[in-house]
Amino acid sequence: MDDRAEHGGPRVPEQRRPGSPGEPDLRFGVLGPVRAQRGEERLATGSPQQRALLAALLLREGRTATAAELIDALWGEESPPQALAAVRTYASRLRKVLDPGVLVSESGGYAVRGLGEGALDLTVAQEWATESDKARSAGDLSLARESLNRALGLWNGETLAGVPGPYAEAQRVRLEEWRLGLLASRLDMDLEQGCHAEAVSELTALTAAYPLRERFRELLMLALYRSGRQAEALAVYADTRRLLAEELGVDPRPGLRELQRRILQADPELAEPSAAAAEPAVVPVRPAQLPATVPDFTGRSSFVKDLSEVLAGASGPEGGGGTGRVMAVSALAGIGGVGKTTLAVHVAHQARSTFPDGQLYVDLQGAGARAAEPETVLGSFLRALGTADSAIPDSLEERAALYRSVLDGRRVLVLLDNAKDAAQVRPLLPGTEGCAALVTSRVRMVDLAGAHLVDLDVMSPDEALALFTRIVGEERVASERESALDVVAACGFLPLAIRIAASRLAARRTWTVSVLAAKLADERRRLDELQAGDLAVKATFELGYGQLEPAQARAFRLLGLADGPDISLAAAAAVLDLPQDDTEDVLESLVDTSLLDSAAPERYRFHDLVRLYARACAERDEWPPSERQAAMSRLLDFYLATAAGVYAIERPGDRLVNHLERTEYPGLSFTNSAGAVDWLFAEADCLLACVRQSAGGGMLRRAVDLLWVAKDLAESGANSYQYETTAVALRDLAHETGDGRSEARARTALTNALMVSDRFTQADEEARIAILLAREAADLAPCCWVPNDRGIIAFYQGRNDDGERHLQEAIANYRADGNLPGEASALCNLSRIQVKLGRTGSAVELARRGVAIYDQLGLTVRLANGRLALGIALSAADRYGEALEHLSEALRLFQENRQRLWEGSANFRISEAYLASGRPALAAQHAERALALRVIGGEWMRANVLTTLGQALEQIGQTDRARACWSEALNIHEASGAPEVEQVKALLRPAAAA
């Protein structure tokens, strides 16, 4: 059977390889208007009937179509008297246009033959669909989904568009069914990959376009349910049942009814699918030199599976008499305490039956001051393998040669634990097939030829909790699960630390888990708490630190001072006050020792406990002590200078950068906006951590300015909460220290963050105090920005006269400062108020003035805000075509600059415009996108989006789902006391009456 049949696609002509080199390929399209082109040249395919003839031949799999068949395909039972002559004319004209030998005459009919590979878009689509099937069968959903997207992307409108005749109509229906089947398969995979919110938007549009297709309704119900929108999911079923009864007089199919039942019961199996990796089977083994495996070995299943497969490949089939492939070497690297030895011993025990001739083990003491000598180890191994003392040579080379000879023909596993480096390991490796070596080390042995390298990281939270529970006991942990999670998190999910903490608790029956969690909550004492008997996390780290060169040790200490999840190479260079090349060399050397991890190219991070140890070393060993403060000051300067550069490149002409504190250490420079924005969002977590950390020690003013100049992070959605909490901390500290200037600026930044989440009353209070403090400190910058923000707040609160007054003040202050972008912002905001006041002409004019300034300055994100304001004003003036043009451009700019909340807001405004212009299906689709992305204005605006979505759904016949949206919107508005309550109630009343 043709494997394309799985997707129901029709078979197509046999195809050949493209012609001679340099000859443009002839290509055809049927997934849209019928077209032919040679290279980039579009070929004339003639009249609709002539295109119908070409389509019929392309879709006949290279077989000959008789004249009678072609007449029937083009005209059916009502063919004209001269139909045969017309067919011959069409064929003659096509033959002149196409390559020689493509359209051939045969047995009174015609055929298309000898097409190049990929010449027909339908063929390519079928091949991508087949690739998708294979990838999905292999469990690669990402590739399967990508392949289907490629297939679907080949459609260019309606299949066989504009082609007449019964054959074309039948093929059009069949290919459309196939396309919709592919689309359903891709959406099904979207849901399997957790893209629920994104799928809702597309499925909403599809159910509007194909209301009787139950499969799309079923997928929409599942997507809504997995997005936490159970009421809407059930409303989709109610809409479907009513529609099917009215249109077809039937009930929903059993699958849809079953899904409704499962949603009503909140069936846990409807959650995202997950498959746990199977634990390898434990095989009984006989003892050898391997240490005992720990009885409470937990997790690490993927590493166990990976290493077991490598070891199994070193041995031939049992009983087969054949030899295995080349010797296998696996090298496990990781920080001290991560469980390298435990894992290696566990895997080695499981593999013992694969190596019946023995298992050798040695602790090479590579982390200590005196690592084991390879000659001594080889002597021990040779004795264990039965070699007499008198036969063991003296030199390392001779011992290594004899060792390999003794192992020849045997199947032996060698576990080399705690190795110092590859030079120590090389003489100890078996050299023959059937043998294998497992190596553990704190150093990543990239120079160990042929080794299978494994970087062992900390445990997952689930694995860490399971290990803690196995040591402490299920009964004690079950009653204090949250505290247990706090304990393993404080241990940084490091197995050694978890084992120590759990052992301490197990030995103290009067302690509760929460007592231990409280002891570990103090970062300054955490390392001291993590010791029990001869086990101590600090001692493990001390071994690695003691082997560092002076430059490495200094870098280790100073980098540990910086908060944040990781640190970039450029930021690290600022901390160390070194050129980037020198910084990279020392950091990469620390990565090789496993004291530092390379999170990504040119990004580095510490394990949490290693960072605490590094800070302890900095306090103990860094001299003079002032260098610690100097390092953090350089880091703050680097972030402030770079963020100011990003702000300047994003907002040419904006004067805020002229009002910032001066810096001594330089930042990065960017040649384009995309690179600048990439940096800001990549560094968001680290930048905000630096702001929080730098609030004291004479760096408060620079910290506040860094927060303010990075204000885009507050509006991104991804970093809004962190930005707000940081602003609160800086505001409070500035207030406590009596620094009015810093307090005014911190409150200005906080105002922006509060506005994003629609806490307008709180935001206005912060802004009110900020402007008073700024005036008292004669600080012009907040005197410009704060009135602008207060104008926006007044607009959202319906205080239009106040808003107009604040914005006029902002415009005057921006002009006094020579700040054109600020003036444009206030003009656009004033336009929004004019819309509310019904002055649409004035609103359009003000927005156009703002957009003109943005265009003049070449701005991007701010231009998007301006176009958004202009689009809203044009919509209010019933000029929907112009409005959608500006709103769509705003959406594009927000997407390019990763302003997710503003992107959602633009989708909402587009939805409103489509609804007002009578296109409810498109309105529903964009409203769904707004809900998925979230919008500026928090829950209040979300309720407005739900209201608009409900209006669109009602107009496309999904009244039950519309009512579910309005009910949710009403709950939100009633909880906040918003004035829109009555509007939503009015929408619900007709639905209730019906």
SVG drawing of the C-alpha trace seen along z (x, -y; Angstrom):
<svg xmlns="http://www.w3.org/2000/svg" viewBox="-37 -75 98 95">
<polyline fill="none" stroke="black" stroke-width="0.4" points="0.0,0.0 1.2,-3.5 2.3,-5.0 0.7,-8.3 -2.7,-6.7 -2.4,-7.1 -3.3,-10.8 -5.8,-10.2 -3.9,-12.1 -4.3,-11.1 -1.4,-9.6 0.4,-11.9 2.5,-11.5 5.8,-9.6 8.6,-12.1 12.2,-12.2 15.2,-14.1 15.6,-17.7 17.1,-18.2 20.6,-19.2 22.6,-21.5 21.7,-25.1 18.3,-24.3 15.5,-25.9 13.2,-23.4 9.5,-23.2 7.2,-23.4 3.4,-23.2 0.9,-24.1 -2.6,-22.8 -2.9,-23.7 -4.3,-27.1 -4.7,-28.5 -3.3,-26.2 0.0,-27.5 3.2,-26.6 6.6,-28.2 10.1,-27.6 12.5,-28.8 11.2,-32.1 9.2,-32.7 5.5,-32.3 4.1,-30.5 0.8,-31.4 -1.6,-28.5 -4.5,-30.0 -8.2,-30.0 -10.0,-28.4 -10.8,-25.3 -7.2,-25.0 -6.1,-25.2 -8.7,-22.5 -7.1,-20.3 -3.7,-20.8 -4.9,-20.0 -6.7,-16.8 -3.4,-15.6 -1.3,-16.6 -3.5,-14.6 -3.7,-11.4 -0.4,-9.9 1.3,-10.0 -1.4,-7.8 -2.9,-8.6 -6.3,-10.3 -8.4,-9.6 -10.1,-12.4 -13.5,-11.2 -12.3,-11.2 -10.9,-14.8 -14.2,-16.0 -16.1,-14.5 -13.6,-16.0 -14.0,-19.5 -17.7,-19.6 -19.5,-16.5 -22.7,-15.6 -23.2,-19.1 -20.2,-19.1 -20.3,-21.5 -20.4,-20.2 -16.8,-21.2 -15.5,-19.7 -13.0,-17.4 -11.5,-20.2 -11.3,-22.4 -9.4,-19.7 -6.9,-19.3 -6.5,-23.1 -5.8,-23.4 -3.3,-20.5 -1.5,-22.1 -1.3,-25.5 0.1,-23.9 2.6,-21.9 4.1,-25.1 4.4,-26.6 5.8,-23.5 9.2,-21.8 9.5,-19.4 8.3,-15.9 6.3,-16.9 2.8,-16.8 2.7,-13.8 0.0,-12.4 -0.7,-8.7 -3.5,-6.4 -5.8,-9.3 -5.3,-10.9 -2.8,-12.9 -0.4,-12.5 2.0,-14.5 5.3,-12.7 8.9,-13.2 8.4,-15.8 11.4,-16.8 11.6,-15.9 9.4,-18.1 7.9,-19.6 4.3,-19.4 3.3,-21.1 0.9,-18.3 3.7,-15.7 5.8,-17.8 2.9,-18.1 2.4,-14.3 6.1,-13.7 6.0,-16.1 2.9,-14.4 4.6,-11.0 7.6,-12.4 5.3,-13.6 3.8,-10.1 7.2,-8.5 8.3,-11.1 5.2,-10.7 5.5,-6.9 9.1,-7.4 7.8,-9.6 9.4,-12.8 6.3,-15.1 8.4,-18.3 9.6,-17.0 6.2,-15.6 4.5,-18.9 7.1,-20.8 6.7,-18.5 2.9,-18.9 3.3,-22.7 5.5,-22.5 2.9,-20.5 0.1,-22.9 2.2,-25.8 2.1,-24.7 -1.5,-25.7 -2.0,-29.1 -5.7,-29.6 -8.5,-27.4 -7.3,-24.2 -7.7,-24.4 -9.1,-27.9 -11.1,-29.1 -10.8,-25.8 -14.2,-24.7 -15.6,-21.2 -16.9,-18.3 -13.4,-16.6 -11.9,-19.7 -14.8,-20.1 -14.4,-16.5 -10.7,-16.9 -11.2,-20.2 -13.4,-18.6 -11.1,-15.6 -8.0,-17.7 -9.8,-20.1 -10.8,-17.1 -7.2,-16.0 -6.0,-19.5 -8.4,-19.6 -7.3,-16.2 -3.7,-17.3 -4.7,-20.4 -6.6,-18.4 -3.5,-16.1 -1.2,-19.1 -3.6,-20.6 -3.8,-17.3 0.0,-17.4 -0.1,-21.0 -2.2,-19.8 0.2,-16.9 3.0,-19.4 1.2,-21.7 0.3,-24.5 -3.2,-24.8 -3.7,-28.6 -2.2,-29.0 -4.4,-26.3 -7.6,-27.9 -7.3,-30.9 -6.9,-28.8 -9.6,-26.3 -12.0,-29.1 -11.6,-30.4 -11.9,-26.9 -15.1,-26.1 -16.5,-29.3 -15.5,-28.4 -16.4,-24.7 -19.2,-24.7 -20.3,-21.0 -16.8,-19.5 -17.0,-17.7 -13.3,-16.9 -12.4,-20.7 -15.0,-21.1 -13.6,-18.2 -10.0,-19.7 -11.4,-23.1 -13.0,-21.6 -9.8,-19.8 -7.7,-23.0 -10.1,-25.1 -10.2,-22.5 -6.4,-22.3 -6.2,-26.1 -8.3,-26.1 -11.5,-27.2 -13.8,-24.4 -17.0,-26.4 -16.2,-27.4 -15.2,-23.8 -18.6,-22.6 -20.3,-25.5 -18.7,-24.4 -20.4,-21.0 -23.7,-22.7 -23.3,-24.8 -22.4,-21.8 -25.3,-19.7 -27.8,-22.5 -26.3,-23.2 -26.3,-19.5 -29.9,-19.1 -31.0,-22.2 -29.0,-21.6 -28.8,-17.8 -31.3,-16.5 -28.6,-14.3 -26.7,-14.1 -22.9,-14.6 -20.9,-11.6 -19.9,-9.3 -16.4,-10.6 -17.6,-14.2 -20.1,-13.0 -17.5,-11.0 -15.2,-14.0 -18.0,-16.1 -18.5,-13.5 -14.8,-13.4 -14.6,-17.2 -17.6,-17.2 -15.8,-14.7 -12.4,-16.5 -10.8,-13.3 -7.1,-13.5 -6.2,-11.6 -7.3,-14.6 -4.2,-16.5 -1.1,-16.7 0.3,-13.3 3.5,-12.3 5.5,-9.1 8.0,-8.2 11.2,-6.6 11.4,-3.0 13.9,-2.0 16.4,0.6 15.8,4.1 18.1,5.1 20.0,8.2 21.4,10.5 25.2,10.2 28.1,11.9 30.5,9.7 33.9,8.5 35.9,5.3 32.9,3.0 31.9,1.1 28.4,1.8 25.7,-0.2 23.6,-2.4 20.3,-0.7 18.4,-4.0 19.6,-4.8 17.0,-7.1 16.2,-8.5 18.8,-9.1 16.9,-6.7 17.9,-8.4 21.6,-8.4 21.4,-4.8 19.8,-3.8 22.4,-5.8 25.4,-4.4 24.0,-0.8 23.5,-0.9 27.1,-2.1 28.4,0.7 26.2,3.3 27.7,2.3 31.1,3.3 30.2,7.0 29.3,9.5 26.0,11.5 25.9,14.0 26.5,17.5 27.2,16.4 30.9,16.8 31.4,13.5 33.4,10.6 31.9,7.2 32.7,4.0 35.5,1.7 36.1,1.0 33.6,-1.4 34.7,-4.3 32.3,-6.5 33.5,-9.5 31.1,-11.1 31.9,-14.7 30.3,-17.0 30.8,-19.0 31.6,-17.3 28.5,-15.8 26.5,-15.5 26.5,-11.7 29.0,-10.6 30.4,-7.7 27.0,-6.5 25.7,-6.5 28.8,-4.8 28.7,-2.1 25.0,-1.5 25.4,-1.2 28.5,1.0 26.5,3.4 23.7,3.6 26.2,4.4 28.1,7.2 26.5,10.0 27.7,8.4 31.3,8.6 31.6,12.1 35.4,12.0 35.5,9.5 35.0,5.9 37.9,3.7 37.6,0.7 40.0,-2.1 39.6,-5.5 42.1,-7.6 41.9,-10.4 42.0,-13.0 40.3,-15.7 42.9,-15.3 46.4,-16.7 48.0,-13.3 46.4,-11.6 47.0,-7.9 49.9,-7.0 49.0,-5.0 51.9,-2.6 50.6,-1.7 47.0,-1.2 48.2,1.0 50.2,3.2 47.0,3.7 44.9,4.5 47.4,7.0 47.5,8.8 43.7,8.9 43.8,10.4 46.0,13.3 49.5,11.9 52.2,12.9 54.2,10.2 57.4,11.4 55.9,11.0 54.8,7.4 57.4,5.0 58.6,1.8 57.9,-0.9 54.5,-2.5 54.7,-1.7 55.5,2.0 52.8,2.4 50.3,0.8 51.3,3.1 51.1,6.2 47.7,5.1 46.2,4.8 47.7,8.2 46.2,9.9 42.8,8.4 42.9,9.5 40.0,11.9 38.4,11.2 35.2,9.2 36.1,6.9 34.6,3.7 37.0,1.2 35.6,-1.6 38.1,-4.4 36.6,-6.7 37.5,-10.3 40.1,-10.8 42.3,-13.8 42.7,-14.2 42.9,-12.3 46.7,-11.7 46.1,-9.7 43.3,-7.6 44.9,-6.7 47.3,-4.0 44.5,-2.3 42.1,-1.8 41.7,1.7 42.7,1.8 40.6,4.7 37.1,5.5 34.6,6.7 36.0,4.5 34.7,1.2 35.8,-1.6 33.6,-3.9 35.4,-7.0 34.2,-9.7 35.9,-13.0 35.3,-16.6 37.1,-17.5 35.4,-17.1 37.7,-14.9 37.3,-16.4 40.9,-15.2 40.1,-11.5 39.9,-10.1 36.8,-8.1 35.1,-8.6 31.4,-8.9 31.2,-12.1 28.4,-12.5 27.8,-15.8 26.0,-14.9 23.8,-17.6 21.8,-17.9 18.6,-15.9 15.2,-17.0 12.9,-18.2 10.9,-14.9 14.0,-12.8 15.4,-15.0 12.2,-14.7 12.1,-10.9 15.7,-10.5 14.9,-12.7 11.8,-10.6 13.5,-7.3 16.0,-8.3 13.7,-10.2 10.6,-8.0 7.3,-8.4 5.3,-9.2 7.4,-12.2 7.6,-13.7 3.9,-13.2 2.6,-15.5 5.1,-18.3 5.5,-18.0 6.0,-21.7 8.7,-21.9 10.4,-18.9 10.4,-20.7 12.0,-23.7 14.7,-21.5 15.7,-19.9 15.5,-23.3 17.8,-24.7 20.2,-21.8 20.2,-22.9 19.0,-19.4 22.6,-18.2 22.5,-14.5 25.2,-14.8 23.6,-17.8 20.2,-16.0 21.7,-12.9 23.4,-14.9 20.2,-16.9 18.0,-13.8 20.5,-11.8 20.5,-14.7 16.7,-14.7 16.5,-10.9 18.9,-10.9 16.8,-13.5 13.4,-12.2 12.3,-15.4 12.9,-17.6 10.2,-18.2 10.9,-18.7 10.0,-22.4 12.6,-22.8 15.3,-21.6 13.9,-23.8 14.1,-26.8 17.8,-26.0 18.6,-25.8 16.8,-29.0 19.7,-31.1 22.1,-31.2 25.0,-32.4 24.8,-29.3 23.5,-26.8 26.9,-25.2 27.6,-24.8 24.3,-23.0 25.0,-20.6 27.4,-18.3 26.8,-15.0 29.6,-12.7 32.4,-12.6 30.1,-14.0 30.3,-17.7 29.3,-19.7 31.8,-22.5 34.7,-19.9 33.8,-18.5 34.0,-21.9 37.2,-22.8 39.0,-19.9 38.2,-21.5 39.0,-25.0 42.3,-24.0 43.5,-22.9 42.8,-26.1 45.5,-28.4 45.5,-32.0 43.7,-33.6 41.1,-30.8 40.6,-31.2 40.1,-35.0 37.6,-34.5 35.8,-31.8 35.5,-34.1 34.4,-37.3 31.9,-35.7 30.2,-34.1 29.3,-37.5 26.9,-38.3 23.3,-37.3 21.2,-36.1 20.7,-32.7 23.9,-33.0 26.3,-35.5 27.3,-36.5 30.9,-36.6 30.8,-40.3 29.3,-40.8 31.9,-38.5 34.7,-40.5 33.3,-43.6 33.4,-41.8 36.9,-40.6 38.1,-43.8 39.7,-41.7 39.6,-41.6 36.9,-39.3 39.4,-36.8 41.3,-36.5 38.0,-36.2 36.8,-33.4 40.0,-31.5 39.8,-31.5 36.0,-30.8 36.4,-27.8 39.1,-26.4 36.7,-26.6 34.1,-24.8 36.7,-22.0 37.0,-21.7 33.2,-21.4 33.2,-24.4 31.4,-26.4 28.9,-25.3 28.6,-26.6 24.9,-27.3 25.2,-28.3 27.8,-29.8 29.4,-32.7 27.1,-32.2 28.1,-30.7 26.5,-29.7 27.2,-28.3 25.3,-25.6 23.5,-27.4 25.7,-25.7 28.9,-26.3 27.9,-30.0 27.5,-30.1 30.9,-28.5 32.5,-31.0 31.1,-33.9 32.4,-32.4 35.8,-32.2 35.5,-35.8 34.9,-37.0 37.7,-34.9 40.4,-35.2 39.8,-38.3 42.3,-41.0 41.9,-43.9 38.2,-43.5 37.3,-46.6 37.8,-44.6 34.5,-42.9 32.7,-46.2 34.7,-47.4 33.7,-44.2 30.0,-44.7 30.3,-48.4 31.8,-47.5 29.0,-45.0 26.4,-47.7 28.1,-50.2 28.3,-47.6 24.5,-46.9 23.6,-50.5 25.7,-51.7 24.5,-48.8 20.8,-49.3 21.1,-53.0 22.5,-52.2 19.6,-49.8 17.1,-52.5 18.9,-55.1 18.9,-52.8 15.2,-51.9 14.2,-55.5 16.3,-58.0 15.9,-61.5 14.6,-60.3 16.2,-62.4 16.0,-60.0 19.5,-58.7 20.8,-62.3 19.3,-62.3 21.0,-59.1 23.9,-58.7 27.3,-58.6 29.2,-55.3 32.9,-54.6 33.0,-51.1 31.8,-50.9 28.9,-48.8 28.3,-47.0 27.3,-48.9 24.9,-47.7 24.6,-48.4 20.9,-47.5 17.7,-47.4 17.2,-43.7 20.6,-43.0 19.9,-45.5 16.4,-44.1 17.9,-40.6 20.4,-41.6 17.9,-43.3 15.6,-40.3 18.4,-37.8 19.8,-39.6 16.5,-40.5 16.9,-38.1 20.5,-39.0 20.0,-42.7 17.1,-42.8 19.2,-40.7 22.0,-43.2 19.6,-46.1 18.4,-44.4 21.9,-43.5 23.3,-47.0 20.7,-49.0 23.0,-49.4 26.6,-50.5 26.5,-53.9 25.1,-52.4 21.4,-53.2 21.1,-56.0 22.7,-53.9 20.5,-50.9 17.3,-53.0 18.4,-54.5 19.2,-51.0 15.7,-49.9 14.0,-52.9 16.0,-52.7 15.1,-49.0 11.3,-49.8 10.6,-47.7 10.9,-44.7 7.8,-45.8 5.7,-45.8 7.0,-42.5 4.8,-40.3 7.5,-37.8 9.4,-40.0 6.6,-42.2 6.4,-40.7 10.2,-40.7 10.4,-44.3 7.6,-45.4 9.0,-43.7 12.4,-45.2 10.9,-48.7 9.1,-48.3 12.4,-47.3 14.3,-50.3 11.4,-52.7 11.4,-51.5 15.2,-51.7 15.3,-55.2 12.6,-56.3 14.5,-54.9 17.7,-56.7 16.0,-60.0 17.1,-60.0 14.2,-61.9 15.6,-61.9 16.0,-58.1 12.6,-57.6 10.9,-59.7 12.5,-57.7 11.8,-54.3 8.2,-55.4 8.1,-56.4 9.3,-52.9 6.9,-51.3 4.0,-53.3 4.8,-51.8 4.8,-48.3 1.5,-48.8 -0.2,-50.2 0.7,-47.1 -1.3,-45.0 -4.3,-47.4 -3.8,-48.5 -4.5,-52.1 -5.5,-53.5 -2.2,-52.3 -0.3,-53.4 -1.8,-56.9 -0.8,-57.2 2.8,-56.3 2.8,-58.8 1.3,-61.5 4.1,-61.1 6.7,-60.8 5.9,-64.1 6.0,-65.9 9.4,-64.4 10.8,-65.1 9.7,-68.8 11.3,-69.1 14.5,-67.6 14.4,-69.7 14.6,-66.5 13.2,-67.2 13.0,-63.6 10.2,-62.4 8.4,-65.7 8.1,-64.6 7.2,-61.0 5.0,-61.0 2.2,-63.4 2.2,-61.2 1.5,-58.1 -1.1,-59.9 -2.9,-60.9 -3.0,-57.2 -4.3,-56.2 -7.0,-58.8 -8.0,-57.6 -8.4,-54.0 -10.4,-55.2 -12.7,-57.3 -11.5,-60.7 -11.0,-62.2 -10.8,-65.9 -8.0,-65.0 -6.3,-62.9 -6.4,-65.8 -4.8,-68.1 -2.0,-65.7 -1.2,-65.0 -1.1,-68.7 1.4,-69.1 3.5,-66.2 3.5,-67.7 4.8,-71.0 7.5,-69.4 8.7,-67.1 8.9,-70.2 10.9,-72.1 13.3,-69.1 13.5,-68.8 12.2,-65.3 10.4,-64.6 9.6,-60.9 8.1,-61.8 5.9,-64.5 4.7,-62.0 3.8,-59.5 1.7,-62.2 0.1,-63.2 -1.0,-59.6 -2.3,-59.2 -4.2,-62.4 -5.7,-61.0 -7.1,-58.1 -8.9,-60.5 -10.3,-62.5 -11.8,-59.2 -13.5,-58.7 -14.9,-62.3 -16.3,-61.6 -13.9,-64.0 -12.8,-61.6 -11.4,-64.2 -9.2,-65.6 -8.2,-62.1 -7.1,-61.2 -5.1,-64.4 -3.3,-64.0 -2.4,-60.4 -1.1,-61.4 1.1,-64.0 2.5,-61.5 3.1,-58.9 4.8,-61.6 7.3,-62.2 8.0,-58.5 8.4,-58.1 10.8,-61.0 13.0,-59.6 12.9,-56.0 11.5,-54.5 10.1,-51.0 8.3,-50.0 7.1,-53.6 6.0,-53.8 3.9,-50.7 2.2,-52.4 1.6,-55.4 0.0,-53.3 -2.1,-51.5 -3.4,-54.9 -4.1,-55.9 -5.8,-52.7 -8.1,-53.1 -8.9,-56.6 -9.7,-55.6 -11.9,-52.8 -13.8,-55.3 -14.3,-57.3 -15.7,-54.2 -12.7,-54.2 -12.1,-50.4 -9.9,-49.8 -7.4,-52.4 -7.6,-51.4 -6.8,-47.8 -3.8,-48.8 -2.3,-50.7 -3.3,-48.2 -1.7,-45.3 1.5,-47.3 1.5,-47.9 1.0,-44.2 4.0,-43.4 6.3,-45.9 5.2,-44.6 6.0,-41.0 9.4,-42.0 10.3,-43.7 8.8,-40.9 6.4,-43.1 4.0,-40.2 1.4,-42.2 1.3,-44.9 1.0,-42.3 -2.0,-40.9 -3.5,-44.5 -3.0,-45.0 -4.8,-41.7 -7.7,-42.9 -8.0,-46.2 -7.9,-44.4 -10.6,-42.1 -12.8,-45.1 -12.3,-46.6 -13.2,-43.3 -16.3,-43.0 -17.4,-46.5 -16.9,-46.0 -19.0,-42.8 -16.3,-40.1 -17.0,-38.2 -14.9,-35.1 -11.7,-37.1 -12.7,-39.1 -13.0,-35.9 -9.7,-34.6 -7.8,-37.8 -9.6,-38.0 -8.5,-34.4 -4.9,-35.4 -5.2,-38.4 -6.4,-36.0 -3.5,-33.6 -0.9,-36.4 -2.5,-38.5 -3.0,-42.2 -1.9,-45.5 -4.5,-46.3 -4.6,-43.0 -7.9,-41.4 -10.0,-44.4 -8.8,-44.4 -9.0,-40.6 -12.7,-40.9 -13.1,-43.4 -11.5,-40.9 -13.9,-38.2 -16.8,-40.5 -15.7,-41.2 -15.0,-37.5 -18.5,-36.6 -20.0,-39.1 -18.0,-37.6 -19.0,-34.1 -22.6,-35.0 -22.6,-36.3 -21.0,-33.1 -23.7,-31.0 -21.7,-29.8 -24.1,-31.3 -23.5,-29.0 -19.8,-29.6 -20.5,-33.4 -22.5,-33.3 -19.7,-31.4 -17.3,-34.2 -19.7,-36.9 -20.3,-35.2 -16.6,-35.1 -16.3,-38.8 -19.1,-39.7 -17.5,-37.9 -14.2,-39.9 -16.0,-43.2 -18.2,-42.6 -15.2,-41.7 -13.4,-45.0 -16.5,-47.2 -15.8,-48.2 -18.4,-50.3 -18.7,-47.7 -20.9,-45.5 -24.2,-46.8 -23.0,-46.4 -22.2,-42.7 -25.4,-42.1 -27.3,-43.6 -25.5,-41.1 -26.4,-38.2 -30.1,-39.1 -31.1,-38.2 -29.1,-35.0 -30.9,-34.1 -34.3,-34.9 -33.6,-32.8"/>
</svg>
